[in-house]
């Protein structure tokens, strides 16, 4: 039988991108990923052309953030920790979720999205993720919880 894991970290990580942070009141949508690009866990997703479609192109039509699904099989079309085009992805549009911030942030800072889809607290030339705010303080780019109540 093949070895699945041969090394172990000393510390258990707090979370990972796309992980639901807790059982706080939340709402989850299902959307089909349109386009040609894979969607990383924890990435912002936006309304696509179909009623239940989702795209990664940043717009004012934010659906929410892609929830991780560890049951996704890695294939030639789907890298680890991603959804492939055509996959149905769960999207958290209310509640608390772990994401990767591109900058240092403070608790209660509003969430903004760069044109490339990076998550930040900088409003200049970026799109607001209406209602979302950072739920942690971090001193450098990294893993952080965001929340919309």
N, C-alpha and C positions, 0 to 999 in steps of 0.2 A: 504494500500500500504506500502511496506517495506521501511525503511529508507536507502537511499544509502550512505549518508554522514552526520554524526552527529557532527563532529568537523571540525574546520577550522583553518589552520595555519595563523599566523599574517603576515608572509612574504611569498610572492610568490617565489618559487625557480627559479633560472636562467634557468634551463633546467633539463633534465633527461637522463640517458644513452640511446643512440640510437636516440635521437631527432636530427633532422637536424637543425644545428645552424642558418642558414640563407639561403637566396636565391642565394648565390654565385654559380658560374658555377660549375656544378657537373655532375657525371655520376652514374647511378644506374643500377645494374644487378639484375636479378632474378635467384635464385638457389634453388634447393631442398635439404633440410637438410638430409644428410645420417647419418647412425649410430644409436646409442641408446640414446645419451645424448641430453638434451634440450639445446637450444642456447639462452642465455640472450641477451636482447636488448643492443646494443653497443659493443658486443663481436666481436673479430676478427674471420673471417671465411676463410677457405682455400679450394683450389680445391679438390673436391672429386674424386671418381673413375669414375663416369658418367660425360659426357660432361658438363651438367648443375648441377652437384652435388656439395655440400659444406659439409665440415667436420670441426670439432673443433680442430683436431690434428694439432699442430703448425708445419709448414714447410715453405720452401722458396716460396711456391705457394700461397701467400696471395691474396685472392679475394678482401677483404675490410672489412668493419665493418657492422654488422647487424643493419638496421634501425628499430626503434620502430614502431609497428603497434598497436595502442590502441584498435583496433577492434577485436583483438584475444580473443576468448572466453576461460575463465578458465575452464578446464575440468580435469578429472582424469589423463589424459596424458599431460596436458599443464598447468604449474603453471603460475601465473601472470607474465607479462613482459618477456615472453619467447616464443620461437618457439619450437614446438615438432618435433621429427623426422618425416620426410615425408612432413612437411609444406614447402610451397614456401616462401622464405624469401627475402626481398629486401636488397641488399648489396651495400653500398656506396663505390665506389672505387676511387672517386675523389670528392673533395669538402670539406665541413666542417661539423663535427658531434660531439656531446657530448658523452664522454666516461668516465669511471671511471679509474683514474690512481692509481697505487698501491704505488706511492711515490710522494714526492714533485718534481715539475718540473718548468722549466723556459720557457718563450716564445722562440720559435725557436729551442728548444732541439729536436733532432731526436727521433722518436718513436721506441721502441723495445718491443718485446713480450717474456715473459718468457715461459719455457716449459709447464707451466700450463695455458698459455693464458692470464696472467695478463699483463696489459699495463704499461710500465715503460720508463724511459729515460736512464737506465743503459745498456751499451752494453755488459758487461762481461757475457759470456755464454748465451746470449739471441739472438733472431732472429730479424734482422732489418725489420721494416715495411717500405720498400723502398719508398721514396718520402714523407712519412708522417712526420709531425712535430707538436709539441705542439703550440697552438695558444694563450695560457694563461700562467700565472705564478701562481702556488699555493704553499703554504708553508707546506702542508701535503697531504697525500693521499686524493683523492676525485674527484669530478666532474670537468671535464676540456674539453675544445674543442681541437680537433686535425684537421689538414687540410692537404690536398694534392692538389697542384695547377698544 
